[in-house]
Amino acid sequence: MFIPMFQRARHLLLTILIPFSLLCSGAASAKSVKEILALEEAPPGVVFEILAPNPQQWQRIQPRLMSAIESLRSAIPNLDIAVVSHGNEQFALISENESKFPLLHQGVRELGKSGVDVHVCETFASWSNVTADAFPDYVDVAPSGPAQINNYVALGYLLVDQFAF
């Protein structure tokens, strides 16, 4: 009985409290890619937040994310860009799921080669008994996804949360 209750509490934390904590933090000033492109001065960087209810969402999000990154890089060539995935979608990126999501893994590898850091949340992964070593080397396992986002925002990065459900 305790385990299902813990799982419900974990789900509640992911879906309500973590996004709420971001809203209450400095990350509340999220921008769209269009708004960033309209700025007169380039920001130090941009961090994309990915937060979705299932692993398949990453694959559905990927084309729009890649297009958004391409648009930003075309307009601001040296812009630092990071991606933080901290919901159930991050499990698409574990090594054993590469054969299930090959285009996603290839896209994340390409992001890394182009200088985009892709992070997942170790804390959330641990709640599902997934350890950091389950992720491939081209994915950075951050101790906490929300804290990673807040670290970027503290450095002046603009948050793009268009990919957080």
N, C-alpha and C positions, 0 to 999 in steps of 0.2 A: 504494500500500500504506500510506503514511503517513496519508493522509486517513481511511480507515476506522478505523485504529487511534486516531486523534485523536477520531473520533466516538464510539467505544466508551469512551474515557477520559472524554469529556465526559458521556456518559450515566451512567457510574459515579459521577462527581462529583455529578451532580444527584440520583441516586437513593439514594446511600449517604452520601457525605461531607458534603454540605450539611445534610441533616437531622441527621446525627450532630453536626455543629458546633453546631447549635442546641441539641441535647440537652446538650452540654457547656457551653453558655453560660448566661447568666442566664435564658434563655427556657425552661429546663427545667421551670419551674413552670406549665405550661400548665393552663388551667382549661376546664371545659365551660361553656356558657351557663347551664345549670342551677346550677352551683356559683357562678357570678358573681351570679346572681339571689338566691342564698341568703346572700350576704355581708351583714353588718350595716352595713358602711360601703362606700360606692361607691368604686371605684378611680378614678384620674385619667382612665383611658381603657381601651379594649379594642382589640386588634389581631387581626384574623382572618388566618390564614395559609392561602393557597390554593396547593396544590402537587399537580399531577395529571399523568398521562402524556400527555394529548392535549387539543386545543382543545375537543372536544365535552364534556369533563367540566365546564367552566365553566358551560355551559348547564344541565347536570344538577344542578349544585351551587346555582345561583342561587336557586331557590325556597326551599330550606332556609336559605341565607344570609340572604335577605331576611326570612324569618320570624324567624330568630335576632336580627337587628338590630332588627326591630320589637318583639320581646319585651323586649330590653334598653332600647330607647328608651321603651317604655311604663312600665317600672319605674323607670328612671333617665333622665328626659327630657333632661338636659343632658350626658349621657355623651359624651365624645369617642370616636369610632370610626374605625378605619382598616382597610383591607383591603390585603394584600400578596400579589400573585400572582407566583410566581417559577419556574414550571415550564413545560412545553409548553402548558399550558392558556392561558397569557398570550397566545399567538398568535391566539386567538379575538378578542382586543381590538384587533388592528391595524385601521387604517381600511379596508383593502381587504376585510376580513371582515365589515364591518357588514351587508352584504346577506345573508350566510350566517347570521349570528347577530343578527338585528335586536332580538329581545327582550332579549338579553344587553346589547347596547349601550345600549338604552333604559333598562334597569335600572341600569347603571353611571352613565349621565347623571343619573338620579333620585337615586342615592346621593350624587353630587357636589352636587346642589342641596340635599340634606338635610344637608350638612356632613360626609359620610363621604368621606375621601380614599381613592382607589383607586390603588395603586402597582403597577408591573410592574418587572421586573429587567432593566436595560440590559445587564449583563454576560452573562446567559444569552441574551438576544435577539441580542447581537452574535455569539455562537457559531454562530448560524444565519443570519448575515449580515442581520439585521433591525436597522435603525437606530432611534434614538429618534423620529425624525420620521415613522416608519411608524405610530405610535400617535396617536390623536386627542387634542385638547386636554383632554378631560375625563378623561384617564388620565395620572397622573404617572409619568414614567419615572425611577425611582430608580437610582443607579449600581449598587447591589447589593440584591437582595431580602432576603437574610439579614441584611445590615447594617442595612437599614431596620427590620426586625423588632427587632433588638437595640437600635436607637436608641429605638424606642417602649418597649420593656421597661425600658431605662435611665431613662425618664421616669416609670416606675411603671405603665405600661399592663399589663394582663393579656393573655397570649397565649391565643387560642382556636385550637387546631390541629385541630379536628374535621373540617376540610375539606382536610387534607393527607393524601395517600395514601401 
